[in-house]
Amino acid sequence: MKKMVLTKLTLSGQGKQDACLSFTNGLNVISGDSDTGKTYAFQCLDYMLGKETPPKDILEAHGYSIITLEFKVENEFYRIQRKIGENKFTVFHNNDTRTLSYKHDPYSTENLSRYLLSILSESKDNLYVRTNAQKKIRTLSFRDMVHLCLISETDIIAEISAFQSIQYTEKTVRNSILKYIITGQDDSTLKAEKNTTEETIRRAGVVQFLERKKTEIEQDIAVIENDEHFKFYINDSTLNDAIIKIQSLRKEIANTQHELTKLNAEITNLKKVCVEDEASISEFEKLEEHYAAEQNKIDMISSYEDFVLQLPQVACPFCKQPIDPKTLSDEDIEGLYEYWAVTQQDLQEKRTELLRSIKDVEERLRNSLARLQELTKHRDRLNSDIKNREDEIKSFSESIAQMRELDEMKNTLKLLRKELLSVVASIEEYSKKVFKEKENLSMVDSSQYENYCKIISDTLKCWGFAENPQVKFDPNNLDLIIDGKSRDTWGKGYRAFIMSAMAVSLMRYCSQYNRLHPGFVIIDSPLVSLKERKKDENNKWIDLYMERKMIADILNKDSQNQVIIFENKDLKFDFDYNYIEYNHEGDTLNGFIPK
């Protein structure tokens, strides 16, 4: 059987801001103050699941006229719309748009009830439930199941079970509905009293169909089990290991990027130093050439001392002033040549110092260039390391995607095996003789609820209700007897708590035994009346102990189902799930309907 997962509720109207409520798989809690629209949203959900009467008329909702509910069944997405006060639904699925009646009709498929039942059960055939002691039967509707999974704030605390009806004429059919949900066998075989031959033929046809279904499931199982990738898929830890490795690689990349940033800064600074040294060498070489030229001038003058004295006039090689040898005394000429000698010595010392400086700068430049080459190679290695790690992350990411596909194959295999067991059981059941089955189906047998009671007992234990509650089911009142005490005799807080456990456990039972169920539970105010303090595992008194245990257990066990709770209490605790909180803030209202 398939499951519905509600995804979004929208209330819209012309010129009005949409009121939206989004849901996810697993647990969803809409918490907050009174008068913030929680009950109205609950009533909108009930209305969109086929209820005849619209949500109550409240001032905040004036101007809103259309309700839209979006949901998915496996990988198929659906959207249904209904105008408030009208009896028609518009259904959108893929590229198909259909208009359906809200009212169940066994002779037509153009109604919401038959449409949803055909999606969930994958069959267009009617199912039958018994309505009275005379074995009169009628067809099962989708609304017949809603009271098992959508429980209002008044029904949750009532003394009568929300699964049962206060109307006497409805009690037999409610018993028959729950019996069908639990056993998977409807009351269609009661018609066999009139014509057993016809029933025998029908049952043979069902067995033939189930045999084909069994073969198809076995083939699907074989495809998965023989898949080469699936054979190498060992356990779930592989996925966690890959995620941890990716986190480690990303940390290594971050560290390398930090090192690369410092390295690039050093390379930039070193390049600047090299440019400055090259400029210094060039300047020093030009200055050295200038000093050498000046020395050559003095050398030339000193070499032609006698020739200079015979010249009528020469220019000083330094100050460029004219010198007339005839006006100079021997002492002046001697002083002049002594000055030139001193100047030549000074120039030689400057040249020597410049050449030493050039050599030092050239040595430093060589070292800098060598260091620059070394740093550049190191930078290239770091960039290569980053790329290799990024490639490794990409490879792991692709592996994770493949592993998730394998995880999905594993889950599909589990569901197929469960479905196979159900089909085999159904084949055995339909292969029995007609009269034996007819006799069993006409009896109310409390033993058929034993497995359901085991799940309820486990749920109550995990929710902190009792250490080992002894749970029995009353098939007439569709209610529980816990430790010898019927549910209607408990206080309203406990009545609501136990009723919540009954609804959630029924969903878990149907999931485990592949029974027809919408796949979600919607409960209004299951915990507001519960006033309980209990001791935790460390023997300490804890407020909201049972509430916390309940939330933790739903998060742990119902990730593939859906539980939606409307509650006035704060149930956030320290868990991570879809938690929506409405509250009053000053003069403004933060609730379901925008103000």
Buried (B, 14 or more C-beta within 10 A) or exposed (E): BBBBBBBEBBBBBEEBEEBEBEBBBBBBBBBBBEBBBBBBBBBBBBBBBBBEEBBEEBEBBEEBBBBBBBBBBEEEBBBBBBEBEEEEBBBBBEEEEBEBBBBBBBEEBEBBBBBBBBBBBEEEEBBBBBBEEEBEBBBBBBBBBBBBBBBBBEBBBBEBBBBBBEEEEBBBBBBBBBBBBBBBBBBBBBBBEEEBEEBEEBBEEBBEBBEEBBEEBEEBBEEBEEBEEBEEBEEEEBBEEBBEBBEEBEEBBEEBEEBBEEBEEBBEEBBEBBEEBBEBBEEBEEBBEBBEEBBEBBEEBEEEEEEBEEEEEBEBBEEEEEBEBEEBEEEEBEEBBEEBEEBBEEBEEBBEEBEEBBEEBBEBBEEBBEBBEEBBEBBEEBEEBBEEBEEBBEEBEEBBEEBEEBBEBBEEBEBBEBBBEBBEBBBEBBEEEBEEBBEBBBEEEEEBBEEBBEBBBBBBBBBBBEEEBEBBBBBEBBBBBBEEEBBBEBEBBBBBBBBBBBBBBBBBBBBEBBBBBBBBBBBBBBBBBBEBEBEEEEEEEBEBBBBBBBBBBBBEBBEEBBBBBBBBBEBEEEBEBBBBBBEBEEEEBBBBBBE
